[in-house]
Amino acid sequence: MVDASCNLEPTDFPKLLKNIRPLIDKGYAEAEIDALQNLLDATPVKGTGVKSFSIVYRGYSTPLRVELKKDDVDEIEIWFITVPQLAKDIQGEMKKFLR
């Protein structure tokens, strides 16, 4: 398992979650995106939140663990921890998104 990570503003968080949705075959849809948004909303400043999903990526059942930390009210750190190829694909989306 490896991670894809970045720092971003909380207002950009929903956009990032939706941008990576097409990378995952099953198990990461609106309900999971909503759960991650709720996790962010419930995580206190300087706190860390964690959510795990069982997803299907390229036809294989794969774990996806999402960790986020609210550094302050204007910035969060996020990690998507999963199989190497999916992490690489997510990191690619993050780079496009954060330009």
Beta strands, then each sheet from edge to edge (+ up, - down):
strand 1: 2-8
strand 2: 48-57
strand 3: 60-72
strand 4: 75-82
sheet 1: 1+ 4- 3+ 2-
end
